[in-house]
Amino acid sequence: MRGGLVLAEAVNGLRRNASMVISIVLVTFVSLTFVGAAILMQMQIGQMRAFWVDRAQVAVYMCTAVQTPTCTDGVATQEQLDAVEAQLEGPALAPLIREVRFETREEAYDSVIALVGEDYASVITADQLNETFWINLVDQDGSDVISEAFTGMAGVEEVQDQLQYLDPLFSALTVATYIAVGIAVLMLIAAVLLISTTIRLSAYARRRELGIMRLVGASNRFIQTPFILEGVFAALIGSVLASAAVLAGVHFGVEEYLRGRVEFVTTWVGMGEAWLVVPVLVAIGVVLAAVSAGFAIRRWLRA
């Protein structure tokens, strides 16, 4: 097969269908940008979850002088504190626990004053604050076991899993990822249909040339290759633009803007992750274009 002739035919086809090629480029660009955003969002969710799961603690708050439904007998006694500590060190729970830290009322008071300021020192007293067992788990999935073990136990006011406060955030980000994937799928379907339509129109406009090529014995592969290359070239341009958009979004949106303004997120996706997405986007665009263009031209030639 003469590569130069095939390439020249493909370039001529692109020039003849310039408006349709631009449409393919734009649709591919938009759809693959959503695909890249969805992939990066999943990477971000994974990094955030890994960071916080490793650091999230289960807090066992002991009763204070403040009356609550679970603390009708007043302040937790030393015997009740010892009972909680003994259960934490027991054979049932010890394998699940990586570290336990006990926080006294005075330590809790110092932490609260450091957080809210000395102006509240006269309003808040140490007696109002809980003595707390802060528990780091080997596997955060074991937090339910800790909660069941101490909920309702004498002297325990409440058991809280810090990770539960982040679950709504993870859920919201996951939903946003699904939305991005859904939009991307719809746009990719539109791109496939548009590529197929463009190839058929291009073949119809050159039907006399194709008829002559068949009469002189040109192979189906020789006839089909320029049309496939037309779709691949257009999709490749859209893929490159989508990759550039993803890289620019991570650089300017994440590294230059969000990283310095959203303090509670300590780990962000960066340019390393963005560059990993680039070959995925290019591969998706090229493969979809090649498959849809090849199917369209084969179907047209059989008709």
C-alpha positions in Angstrom: 0.0 0.0 0.0 1.4 3.4 -1.0 1.4 5.4 2.3 1.9 8.8 0.6 -1.2 8.3 -1.6 -3.3 7.1 1.3 -2.3 10.1 3.4 -3.0 12.5 0.6 -6.5 11.1 0.2 -7.1 11.5 3.9 -5.9 15.1 3.9 -8.2 15.9 0.9 -11.1 14.3 2.7 -10.4 16.5 5.8 -10.3 19.6 3.6 -13.5 18.8 1.8 -15.4 18.2 5.0 -13.8 21.0 7.1 -17.0 22.0 8.9 -17.8 18.4 9.9 -14.2 17.8 11.0 -14.5 20.9 13.2 -17.7 19.5 14.7 -15.9 16.2 15.4 -13.0 18.0 17.0 -15.3 20.0 19.3 -17.5 17.1 20.3 -14.4 14.9 21.0 -12.8 17.7 22.9 -15.8 18.3 25.2 -16.5 14.6 25.8 -12.9 13.7 26.6 -12.5 16.7 28.9 -15.4 15.3 31.0 -13.8 11.9 30.9 -10.5 13.4 32.1 -12.3 15.4 34.8 -14.1 12.3 36.0 -10.8 10.3 36.2 -9.1 13.0 38.1 -12.0 13.4 40.5 -11.9 9.7 41.3 -8.1 10.0 41.9 -8.8 13.0 44.2 -11.5 11.0 46.2 -9.1 8.1 46.5 -6.3 10.3 47.8 -8.5 12.1 50.3 -10.0 8.9 51.6 -6.6 7.3 52.0 -5.3 10.4 53.8 -8.2 10.8 56.2 -8.9 7.1 56.8 -5.3 6.7 58.0 -5.8 9.7 60.4 -9.5 9.5 61.4 -10.1 8.5 65.0 -12.9 7.0 67.0 -13.7 9.1 70.1 -15.2 7.6 73.2 -16.5 10.6 75.2 -16.9 10.0 78.9 -19.7 11.6 80.9 -19.4 15.1 82.4 -21.4 17.0 85.0 -23.8 18.0 82.3 -26.9 15.8 82.3 -27.6 14.0 79.1 -29.8 10.9 78.2 -26.8 8.7 78.4 -25.2 10.3 81.5 -27.9 10.3 84.2 -25.4 9.4 87.0 -23.1 12.4 86.5 -19.4 12.5 85.9 -17.7 9.3 84.9 -16.0 7.6 87.8 -12.4 6.3 87.9 -13.8 2.7 87.9 -15.7 3.4 84.7 -12.6 4.9 83.1 -10.7 1.8 84.1 -13.4 -0.4 82.6 -13.2 1.3 79.2 -9.4 1.1 79.3 -9.5 -2.6 80.2 -11.9 -3.3 77.3 -9.7 -1.4 74.9 -6.7 -3.5 76.0 -8.7 -6.8 76.0 -8.2 -9.6 73.5 -11.4 -8.7 71.5 -10.5 -5.1 70.6 -6.7 -4.8 71.0 -6.0 -6.4 67.5 -8.2 -3.8 65.9 -6.5 -0.8 67.6 -3.2 0.8 66.5 -3.0 3.5 69.1 -5.1 4.9 72.1 -4.6 8.3 73.6 -6.5 9.4 76.7 -7.3 13.1 76.9 -8.0 14.6 80.3 -10.4 17.5 80.9 -7.5 19.9 81.4 -5.9 18.9 78.1 -9.3 19.2 76.3 -9.7 22.7 77.9 -6.3 23.8 76.7 -7.1 22.6 73.2 -10.5 24.4 73.1 -9.0 27.7 74.3 -6.2 27.4 71.8 -8.9 27.0 69.1 -11.4 29.6 70.1 -9.1 32.1 71.9 -8.4 33.4 75.4 -11.6 35.5 75.3 -13.6 32.4 76.1 -11.5 31.3 79.0 -13.9 32.8 81.5 -16.9 31.2 79.8 -15.7 27.6 79.3 -14.5 25.5 82.3 -12.7 22.2 82.3 -15.5 20.5 84.1 -17.8 21.1 81.1 -15.5 19.1 78.8 -15.3 15.4 78.3 -12.5 13.1 79.2 -11.9 11.2 75.9 -10.3 8.1 74.6 -9.0 8.8 71.1 -8.6 5.6 69.2 -6.7 5.0 66.0 -7.7 1.8 64.2 -5.7 -0.6 62.2 -8.6 -0.7 59.7 -11.2 2.0 59.8 -13.8 -0.5 58.8 -13.6 -1.8 62.4 -15.1 1.5 63.8 -18.6 -0.2 64.0 -17.1 -2.8 66.4 -15.7 0.0 68.7 -19.1 1.8 68.6 -21.0 -1.3 69.5 -18.6 -2.2 72.3 -19.0 1.1 74.1 -22.4 2.5 73.2 -24.6 2.2 76.3 -21.7 1.4 78.6 -21.8 3.0 82.0 -20.0 6.3 82.1 -19.8 6.7 78.3 -21.7 9.7 76.9 -21.1 9.1 73.2 -19.0 7.2 70.6 -18.1 9.1 67.5 -16.3 8.1 64.3 -14.6 11.1 62.8 -14.8 9.6 59.3 -18.6 9.8 59.3 -18.3 13.6 58.9 -16.4 13.1 55.7 -18.7 10.5 54.2 -21.2 13.2 52.9 -18.3 14.9 51.1 -17.0 11.7 49.6 -20.6 10.9 48.5 -21.1 14.3 46.9 -17.8 14.0 45.0 -18.7 10.5 43.8 -22.1 11.7 42.6 -20.4 14.6 40.7 -18.0 12.0 39.2 -21.0 9.9 38.0 -22.6 13.0 36.5 -19.3 13.8 34.6 -19.1 10.2 33.4 -22.7 10.3 32.2 -22.2 13.5 30.3 -19.0 12.2 28.8 -20.7 9.0 27.7 -23.4 10.9 26.0 -20.9 13.2 24.3 -18.8 10.2 23.2 -21.9 8.6 21.6 -22.6 11.9 19.8 -18.9 11.9 18.6 -19.2 8.3 17.3 -22.4 9.1 15.4 -20.9 12.3 14.0 -17.8 10.5 12.9 -19.9 7.8 11.2 -22.1 10.4 9.4 -19.0 12.4 8.3 -17.3 9.3 6.8 -20.5 8.3 5.0 -20.9 11.8 3.5 -17.3 11.8 2.5 -17.6 8.4 0.8 -20.8 9.5 -0.9 -19.2 12.7 -2.3 -16.3 10.6 -3.7 -18.5 7.7 -4.9 -17.3 8.0 -8.5 -13.6 7.9 -7.4 -14.3 4.9 -5.3 -16.1 3.1 -8.2 -13.1 3.7 -10.4 -10.7 2.4 -7.7 -12.8 -0.8 -7.4 -12.8 -1.3 -11.2 -9.0 -1.0 -11.3 -8.6 -3.6 -8.6 -7.9 -1.5 -5.5 -8.3 -3.5 -2.3 -10.9 -2.8 0.3 -8.1 -1.9 2.8 -6.6 0.6 0.4 -10.1 2.2 -0.1 -11.0 2.2 3.6 -7.8 3.4 5.2 -8.0 7.1 4.1 -11.6 7.4 5.6 -10.4 5.8 8.8 -7.5 8.2 9.0 -9.9 11.2 8.5 -11.8 10.2 11.6 -8.6 9.4 13.6 -7.0 12.7 12.7 -10.1 14.7 13.8 -10.4 12.7 17.0 -6.7 13.0 17.7 -6.9 16.8 17.5 -9.9 16.8 19.9 -8.0 14.4 22.2 -5.0 16.7 22.3 -7.2 19.7 23.1 -8.9 17.8 25.9 -5.6 16.8 27.3 -4.4 20.4 27.2 -7.6 21.5 29.0 -7.1 18.8 31.7 -3.5 19.9 32.2 -4.4 23.5 32.3 -7.3 22.8 34.7 -5.0 21.0 37.1 -2.2 23.5 36.9 -4.3 26.7 37.2 -7.4 25.4 39.0 -5.9 23.0 41.5 -2.2 23.9 42.0 -2.5 27.6 41.6 -5.9 28.2 43.2 -7.4 25.4 45.3 -4.3 24.1 46.9 -3.7 27.4 48.7 -7.3 28.2 49.6 -9.0 24.9 50.7 -7.0 24.1 53.9 -8.9 21.1 55.1 -7.8 19.1 52.0 -4.2 18.4 52.5 -3.6 16.2 49.5 -4.5 17.2 45.9 -4.0 15.6 42.5 -1.2 17.3 40.7 0.5 17.4 37.3 1.8 13.9 37.7 -1.7 12.5 37.8 -2.8 14.8 35.0 -0.1 13.5 32.7 -1.2 9.9 33.5 -4.7 10.8 32.2 -3.4 12.2 28.9 -2.5 8.9 27.2 -5.9 7.5 28.3 -7.8 10.4 26.7 -5.8 10.1 23.5 -6.2 6.3 23.3 -10.0 6.6 23.9 -10.4 9.2 21.2 -8.3 7.4 18.6 -9.8 4.0 19.2 -13.4 5.3 19.1 -12.7 7.2 15.9 -11.0 4.3 14.2 -13.7 1.8 15.2 -16.6 4.1 14.2 -15.0 5.3 11.0 -14.1 1.7 10.0 -17.5 0.4 10.7 -19.1 3.3 8.7 -17.0 2.9 5.6 -17.3 -0.9 5.5 -21.1 -0.6 5.8 -21.2 2.0 3.1 -19.1 -0.1 0.7 -21.3 -3.1 1.2 -24.4 -1.1 0.4 
